Amino acid sequence: MTPFAYSKPAAIDEAVRLAGPDSLFIAGGTNLVDLMKENLVRPKRLIDINALPLREVTATADGGLRIGALVGNAELAWHPEIERRYPLLAQALLSGASPQVRNMASAGGNLLQRTRCHYFYDSQVPCNKREPGSGCPAREGLNRNHALFGASELCVAVHPSDFCVALAALDAQVVITGPQGERRVPMSDFHRLPGDTPERDTVLEAGELILAIELPAAGFAGHHAYLKLRDRASFAFALVSVAAALELDEGGQIRQARIALGGVAHKPWRRADVEASLVGQPATPEHFAAAAELLVKDAQPLAHNSFKVELARRAVVRALTTAAEGARP
Ligand SMILES: Cc1cc2nc3c(=O)[nH]c(=O)nc-3n(C[C@H](O)[C@H](O)[C@H](O)COP(=O)(O)OP(=O)(O)OC[C@H]3O[C@@H](n4cnc5c(N)ncnc54)[C@H](O)[C@@H]3O)c2cc1C
């Protein structure tokens, strides 16, 4: 590990003042410490944010919920308001990592965890995300876990979080502060596609701090499902995951549909036209199959991951069918 300076500010403005292009914030450390031990990330200064007042879950004026950036993944999954009003989020959180990791991991850190592309984690090989301009061995190499949608010539890595997939489906917002003041970014715009700058995972600027994540009032508690498909039943990242949420009228017609995919792109993958195609339709497997078909139509599989196209298609149908059946107590 490369030597670094360490500070632990107690105030948010002090944390922002200390931050700069060569510094990184550290929360639970479950991803960052691994990256530093492997010399894949070498900040000159670590700013430990654990003394900042960012551990609250509070109601918002518009009937939603504000989750402080330091609320733990486990604590959040078992929070009574999350269990009752946003069970999709609880399911996604509990499908991730292990109980020990979830106890340490923070909400803000989860949004900024780096890809699990094995070439990114191997300092002996090139990687455009780690060393811009060095190349992408994954494109022609072992790319079983890689992207189906939105990849570029320079990067085919996928975003690994489960939490973010559910947050995207729920239309959450990320609340950020930095040298230019506070701003909000819709979750669907927070992560980027790789394009020509795969080293940038998100729209966060250097030195900006995530303060909170805000959920709108609608939590789709009645009709939701998080389905995660992976090589092992636990402690594994998604090959494909689906966060599905429906609002149905009394006759069983779809009023609103949300579908976000994980494990298939550099960001949680949503398609407004696919969701719109379900509105006004009966909540039947036939209509879900048509939506799933539309969703995977533009997939661009690589040499080793074409199986994920069929997996995603079936997962979307299953998640929507489960969501339509309704929440069980
Ligand atoms: C073995 C293992 C298995 C895992 N499996 C899964 C899984 O299946 N699904 C899943 O979703 N996740 C999984 N994870 C990832 C885990 O959820 C993340 O490592 C964790 O959420 C990161 O949170 P943290 O607080 O530890 O972040 P840290 O490691 O402290 O930080 C991560 C990044 O976020 C930045 N950061 C942290 N907080 C802030 C903030 N408030 N503002 C700005 N920047 C900030 C840091 O600078 C760093 O770049 C796994 C992790 C491990 C180690």
The ligand as an SDF file (V2000), in Angstrom:
LIG
                    3D

 53 58  0  0  0  0  0  0  0  0999 V2000
  -16.6700   -9.8280   -0.7790 C   0  0  0  0  0  0  0  0  0  0  0  0
  -17.6610   -8.7500   -1.1620 C   0  0  0  0  0  0  0  0  0  0  0  0
  -18.8540   -9.1110   -1.7790 C   0  0  0  0  0  0  0  0  0  0  0  0
  -19.7680   -8.1240   -2.1540 C   0  0  0  0  0  0  0  0  0  0  0  0
  -20.9380   -8.4740   -2.7540 N   0  0  0  0  0  0  0  0  0  0  0  0
  -21.8270   -7.5060   -3.1530 C   0  0  0  0  0  0  0  0  0  0  0  0
  -23.0420   -7.8180   -3.8040 C   0  0  0  0  0  0  0  0  0  0  0  0
  -23.3620   -8.9720   -4.0510 O   0  0  0  0  0  0  0  0  0  0  0  0
  -23.8550   -6.7770   -4.1410 N   0  0  0  0  0  0  0  0  0  0  0  0
  -23.5490   -5.4680   -3.8850 C   0  0  0  0  0  0  0  0  0  0  0  0
  -24.3310   -4.5880   -4.2110 O   0  0  0  0  0  0  0  0  0  0  0  0
  -22.3890   -5.1590   -3.2850 N   0  0  0  0  0  0  0  0  0  0  0  0
  -21.5330   -6.1250   -2.9110 C   0  0  0  0  0  0  0  0  0  0  0  0
  -20.3590   -5.7880   -2.3080 N   0  0  0  0  0  0  0  0  0  0  0  0
  -19.9530   -4.4030   -2.2780 C   0  0  0  0  0  0  0  0  0  0  0  0
  -20.2890   -3.6990   -1.0030 C   0  0  0  0  0  0  0  0  0  0  0  0
  -21.6880   -3.5250   -0.9380 O   0  0  0  0  0  0  0  0  0  0  0  0
  -19.5490   -2.3710   -1.1140 C   0  0  0  0  0  0  0  0  0  0  0  0
  -18.1670   -2.6650   -0.9490 O   0  0  0  0  0  0  0  0  0  0  0  0
  -20.0020   -1.4020   -0.0690 C   0  0  0  0  0  0  0  0  0  0  0  0
  -21.3550   -1.0750   -0.2310 O   0  0  0  0  0  0  0  0  0  0  0  0
  -19.1790   -0.1210   -0.1320 C   0  0  0  0  0  0  0  0  0  0  0  0
  -19.5150    0.6850    0.9790 O   0  0  0  0  0  0  0  0  0  0  0  0
  -18.3790    1.2010    1.9550 P   0  0  0  0  0  0  0  0  0  0  0  0
  -19.0410    2.1090    2.9160 O   0  0  0  0  0  0  0  0  0  0  0  0
  -17.5880    0.0810    2.5210 O   0  0  0  0  0  0  0  0  0  0  0  0
  -17.5090    2.0400    0.9080 O   0  0  0  0  0  0  0  0  0  0  0  0
  -15.9450    2.3600    0.9240 P   0  0  0  0  0  0  0  0  0  0  0  0
  -15.1700    1.1190    0.5770 O   0  0  0  0  0  0  0  0  0  0  0  0
  -15.5770    3.0920    2.1620 O   0  0  0  0  0  0  0  0  0  0  0  0
  -15.8910    3.3880   -0.2780 O   0  0  0  0  0  0  0  0  0  0  0  0
  -16.2090    2.9890   -1.5880 C   0  0  0  0  0  0  0  0  0  0  0  0
  -16.0510    4.2100   -2.5000 C   0  0  0  0  0  0  0  0  0  0  0  0
  -17.0270    5.1790   -2.1580 O   0  0  0  0  0  0  0  0  0  0  0  0
  -16.4200    6.4390   -1.8280 C   0  0  0  0  0  0  0  0  0  0  0  0
  -17.3010    7.0000   -0.7950 N   0  0  0  0  0  0  0  0  0  0  0  0
  -17.8040    6.3600    0.2900 C   0  0  0  0  0  0  0  0  0  0  0  0
  -18.7200    7.1230    0.8990 N   0  0  0  0  0  0  0  0  0  0  0  0
  -18.7870    8.2980    0.2030 C   0  0  0  0  0  0  0  0  0  0  0  0
  -19.5570    9.5020    0.3140 C   0  0  0  0  0  0  0  0  0  0  0  0
  -20.4910    9.6620    1.2820 N   0  0  0  0  0  0  0  0  0  0  0  0
  -19.3590   10.4930   -0.5840 N   0  0  0  0  0  0  0  0  0  0  0  0
  -18.4560   10.3500   -1.5850 C   0  0  0  0  0  0  0  0  0  0  0  0
  -17.6830    9.2560   -1.7360 N   0  0  0  0  0  0  0  0  0  0  0  0
  -17.8650    8.2250   -0.8650 C   0  0  0  0  0  0  0  0  0  0  0  0
  -15.0160    6.0970   -1.4220 C   0  0  0  0  0  0  0  0  0  0  0  0
  -14.1420    7.1850   -1.6730 O   0  0  0  0  0  0  0  0  0  0  0  0
  -14.7140    4.9070   -2.3400 C   0  0  0  0  0  0  0  0  0  0  0  0
  -14.3070    5.3820   -3.5960 O   0  0  0  0  0  0  0  0  0  0  0  0
  -19.4540   -6.7730   -1.9060 C   0  0  0  0  0  0  0  0  0  0  0  0
  -18.2580   -6.4220   -1.2530 C   0  0  0  0  0  0  0  0  0  0  0  0
  -17.3600   -7.4040   -0.8880 C   0  0  0  0  0  0  0  0  0  0  0  0
  -16.0850   -7.0120   -0.2100 C   0  0  0  0  0  0  0  0  0  0  0  0
  1  2  1  0
  2  3  1  0
  2 52  2  0
  3  4  2  0
  4  5  1  0
  4 50  1  0
  5  6  2  0
  6  7  1  0
  6 13  1  0
  7  8  2  0
  7  9  1  0
  9 10  1  0
 10 11  2  0
 10 12  1  0
 12 13  2  0
 13 14  1  0
 14 15  1  0
 14 50  1  0
 15 16  1  0
 16 17  1  0
 16 18  1  0
 18 19  1  0
 18 20  1  0
 20 21  1  0
 20 22  1  0
 22 23  1  0
 23 24  1  0
 24 25  2  0
 24 26  1  0
 24 27  1  0
 27 28  1  0
 28 29  2  0
 28 30  1  0
 28 31  1  0
 31 32  1  0
 32 33  1  0
 33 34  1  0
 33 48  1  0
 34 35  1  0
 35 36  1  0
 35 46  1  0
 36 37  1  0
 36 45  1  0
 37 38  2  0
 38 39  1  0
 39 40  1  0
 39 45  2  0
 40 41  1  0
 40 42  2  0
 42 43  1  0
 43 44  2  0
 44 45  1  0
 46 47  1  0
 46 48  1  0
 48 49  1  0
 50 51  2  0
 51 52  1  0
 52 53  1  0
M  END
$$$$
